[in-house]
């Protein structure tokens, strides 16, 4: 049988988004028909074992690291420009001396 339209309430709306929200009413709680299990007997406490306390732990102390002393002073190295001039200068002199006149 259809309900009259005038007695029907509009659906409730959420204030944040203004979306229709249906309110569902849950049935009253019914007791669980399954029987409850019998409580287990409490276990007997285990005997307390007294152990000796461990010795206090000492913090590890490392010696101060000193920089290694260089055994030989570093050798001076030639730059790439010096090497290029060392090779090309004799070649230029040789070409100038050997060119025909």
Secondary structure, 3 states (H helix, E strand, C coil): CCCCCCCCCCCEECCCCCCEECCCCCCCCCCCCCCCCCCCCCCCCCCCCCCCCCCCCCCCCCCCCCCCCCCCCCCCCCCHHHHHHHHHHHHHHHHHHHCCC
